[in-house]
């Protein structure tokens, strides 16, 4: 019987596991890095143990420190969550060798399936050995871990060597294992997976299917259960293959078998994840189960029922990231003043109001899950909840999620893994919010001014300027103080109400309410984020043409073989930044001469740090 459990993870999964432990009466032990000293998972646990350091390699990937923490805190068991050490057989053995209970599959099963190369061998699939031009495109993939890290699509043979090296470096940083392999890249398929649950007595459940086709950088963004539009025969085939993989390894606990399904119904085994998945809540919603509670019961020696409960309804999950999809999915950091979603949907998050998103870890903020009797109802419910969510802080992918859920291709259930390759531009094209800047200005005026102090003269209008985030569009708005209050200098707009937090504008006879919240550097008007601008910009903030600034805090991991004075071409990679467990390529914005290079491997940079300067080649004079 488990009385105290250490959660060897952070963020939303640590909070989610702790929630089930509280329901079961189990004491929780958190581990935390220095940046996570006051993180939500640290605050909500009963006991917390510090892992000195900041990076995953120094903290959450140090199995020896985690086991030591469990023993020091008096824990009976260890739950690894997902990512980090969750698929590390040596860590599982270290846990059991220390006399602790491991909440996961046996180490032998982890070894059989956690390495994607060995898993494919077990399933009779051989990775590509000698890649030729005829094999292209191919996918470079990390043998360990998941979450899209250490993955690269290669379409040109001369790029293969560099991408192998980059994938290996990224995998080593994320998982402590730099092994990578190459497999054929199948375009236009759907990513479909089967959740399994197995006990120590030979019972294996196949808990339906999930569709996880909407992905960015090979990392899932929107998931749903069951996978829409699969014929019964194909679903049965996927269940059979998943159960066979579990039985072949003597599997116990929760796991996921992943497939790629082509348009003509052929299935390709991808991998088996020997852990809980990020998207497990949609399966929980459809089957009415708590998979973490089942994991704990199985580890304690309990049997599963002969058959799982019958599924009901449909569930959809969206991953909310602190990132800017329109700018190459650039991760964002900073303080979230407010994170909240409407009632009626499930929110799994590792952040609370006032928490800061650090640079060292994945930028996922939360998972929002909707369940309803039908798919259409679940999709509508989730889109509306996200649209109405309060997110006051760094830029997020919220607008992309809402527009994706409402896109006809997704609604009809035909979206595949190339959805964002085809649709990203249209899904990130800014949607005008013409009256949000005016609402912000009016609310600010109410907060600062005495509305009654009007003059019986025709005064000049007040002028405010704002920049809409993240698209950068600038707006100038004008308003006046009158004996009747505030009036807008905009055709067809009447100010019905203006307070520091609420503004109502009447436009062509229709009233539009706005909720306004101001923080130190930004103003939030409903779902629109605005940055107030000075009418007189500081000249010292201007950068020289061709300046390449760090788009995020991070570490310079490497530079190309270039030197000051070299000629570079537009789009040529100059250096790579590692931030939030991803590598980000910094390219030359135009052809010209590299006149400055301040970035060196190992350099820690903040947002806006000058990395390099490319002086654009002047146009040839017209004869």
JOMO-V379137 format. One record per pair of residues at least 6 apart in sequence whose ideal C-beta (glycine too) atoms are under 6 Angstrom apart, sorted by the first residue. I is the first residue (numbers start at 0). J is the second residue. Records with the same first field share a line. If there is no record, write none. Layout:
I = J + J
This chain:
1 = 25 + 75 + 76
2 = 75
3 = 26 + 73 + 74 + 75
4 = 20 + 25 + 76 + 78
5 = 28 + 69 + 74 + 77
6 = 13 + 16 + 78
7 = 65 + 77 + 79 + 84
8 = 80 + 83
9 = 35 + 40
10 = 349
11 = 347 + 348 + 349
12 = 80 + 81
13 = 40
14 = 39 + 40 + 43 + 349
15 = 347
16 = 78 + 291
17 = 27 + 43 + 44
19 = 289 + 291 + 292
20 = 27
26 = 45
27 = 44 + 45
28 = 46 + 72 + 74
29 = 40 + 41 + 44 + 47
30 = 48 + 50 + 65 + 68
31 = 41 + 47
32 = 50 + 52 + 53 + 58
33 = 53
34 = 53 + 357 + 359
35 = 41
39 = 349 + 350 + 351
40 = 349
41 = 47
46 = 72
48 = 68 + 72
50 = 58 + 64
52 = 58
53 = 359
54 = 359
59 = 83
60 = 83 + 175
62 = 84 + 90 + 93
66 = 93 + 97
69 = 77 + 99
75 = 100
76 = 99 + 100 + 102
77 = 94 + 99
78 = 102
79 = 85
81 = 274 + 275
84 = 90
85 = 274
86 = 109 + 113 + 273 + 274
88 = 106 + 109 + 110
91 = 101 + 106 + 109
92 = 106
94 = 101
95 = 101
100 = 298
102 = 294 + 298
103 = 252
104 = 250 + 251 + 252 + 273
108 = 248 + 249 + 250
109 = 273
111 = 121 + 248
112 = 118 + 248 + 271 + 273
113 = 273
114 = 142
115 = 142 + 270
116 = 126 + 142 + 180
118 = 270 + 271
122 = 268
126 = 180 + 182
127 = 134 + 181
130 = 137 + 181
132 = 156
135 = 154
136 = 152 + 154 + 184
137 = 153 + 181 + 184
138 = 152 + 182 + 184
139 = 151 + 162 + 163 + 166 + 179 + 181
140 = 150 + 180
141 = 149 + 170 + 179
142 = 178 + 180
143 = 174 + 176
144 = 173 + 174
145 = 272
146 = 218
147 = 216 + 217 + 218
148 = 169 + 173
149 = 166 + 169 + 170
150 = 217
151 = 162 + 166
152 = 184
153 = 159 + 162
166 = 179
167 = 177 + 179
169 = 582
170 = 177
171 = 177
173 = 580
185 = 259
186 = 417
187 = 415 + 417
188 = 259 + 260 + 261 + 415 + 416
189 = 212 + 260 + 415
190 = 211 + 212 + 416
191 = 208 + 210 + 226 + 258 + 260
192 = 209 + 255 + 257
193 = 205 + 208 + 237 + 241 + 256
194 = 206 + 255 + 282
195 = 205 + 241 + 245 + 254
196 = 204 + 253 + 293
197 = 203 + 245 + 250 + 251
198 = 297 + 302 + 303
199 = 251
200 = 302
202 = 303
203 = 242 + 245
204 = 307
205 = 238 + 241 + 242
206 = 282 + 286 + 307
207 = 224 + 225 + 310
208 = 225 + 226 + 234
209 = 222 + 224 + 278
210 = 223 + 226
211 = 219 + 222
212 = 414 + 415 + 416
213 = 220 + 221 + 414 + 418
214 = 220 + 416
215 = 328 + 419
220 = 318
221 = 317
222 = 278 + 281 + 316
223 = 281 + 315
224 = 281 + 282 + 285 + 314
227 = 374 + 412
228 = 412
233 = 264
241 = 256
244 = 256 + 271
252 = 294 + 297
253 = 275 + 290 + 294
254 = 273
255 = 272 + 276
256 = 271
257 = 269 + 270
258 = 266 + 268
259 = 267 + 269
260 = 266
278 = 316
279 = 290
280 = 316 + 368
281 = 314 + 316
283 = 290
284 = 314 + 370
285 = 310 + 314
286 = 308 + 310
287 = 308
312 = 370 + 371 + 372
313 = 373 + 374 + 377
314 = 370 + 377
315 = 369 + 377 + 378 + 381
316 = 366 + 368
317 = 367 + 400
318 = 363 + 366
319 = 364 + 365 + 395
320 = 362 + 363 + 396
321 = 331 + 356 + 362 + 364 + 393 + 395
322 = 328 + 330 + 331 + 362 + 396
323 = 329 + 394 + 469
324 = 396 + 399 + 427
325 = 427
329 = 550 + 551
330 = 362 + 551 + 578 + 579
331 = 393 + 394
332 = 356 + 358 + 552
333 = 392 + 393
334 = 355 + 392
335 = 350 + 354 + 392
336 = 391 + 392 + 518
337 = 352 + 389 + 391
338 = 350
339 = 389
340 = 346 + 367 + 384 + 388
341 = 384 + 387
344 = 367 + 369 + 384
345 = 368
346 = 365 + 367
347 = 366
348 = 365
350 = 364
358 = 552 + 578
361 = 579 + 580
362 = 579
369 = 377 + 380 + 381
371 = 377 + 380
378 = 404
382 = 401 + 404 + 405
385 = 397 + 400 + 401
386 = 401
390 = 397
391 = 516 + 523
394 = 468 + 469
399 = 426
402 = 426
403 = 409
408 = 414
429 = 470
432 = 527
434 = 504
435 = 524 + 527
436 = 465 + 474 + 476
437 = 476 + 487
438 = 502 + 513 + 515 + 524
439 = 522 + 524 + 529
440 = 463 + 476
441 = 485 + 497 + 502
442 = 499 + 502 + 515
445 = 497 + 498 + 499
446 = 499
450 = 484
453 = 480 + 481 + 482
460 = 477 + 479 + 488
461 = 478
462 = 477
463 = 476
464 = 475 + 532
465 = 474 + 529 + 531
466 = 473 + 530 + 532
467 = 529
468 = 528 + 530
477 = 488
478 = 485 + 487 + 488
479 = 486
485 = 494 + 497
486 = 494
487 = 494
491 = 506 + 507
492 = 504 + 506
493 = 505
495 = 503 + 505 + 510
496 = 503
500 = 515
502 = 513
503 = 510 + 512
504 = 511
513 = 524 + 525
514 = 525
515 = 524
516 = 523
521 = 528 + 530
522 = 529
545 = 612 + 613 + 614 + 615
546 = 609 + 612
547 = 585 + 610 + 611
548 = 607
549 = 604 + 606 + 608 + 610
551 = 578 + 606
552 = 605 + 606
553 = 576 + 577 + 578
554 = 577 + 603
555 = 574 + 598 + 600 + 602
556 = 575 + 577
557 = 575 + 600
558 = 574
559 = 572 + 573
561 = 593
563 = 593 + 596
565 = 593
566 = 592
567 = 587 + 593 + 613
568 = 590
569 = 587 + 589 + 590
570 = 586
571 = 587
572 = 584 + 586
573 = 585 + 587 + 611
574 = 585 + 598
575 = 582 + 584
576 = 583
587 = 613
589 = 615
590 = 616
591 = 613 + 614 + 615 + 616
592 = 614
593 = 613
594 = 612 + 614
595 = 611 + 612
596 = 611
597 = 609 + 610
598 = 610
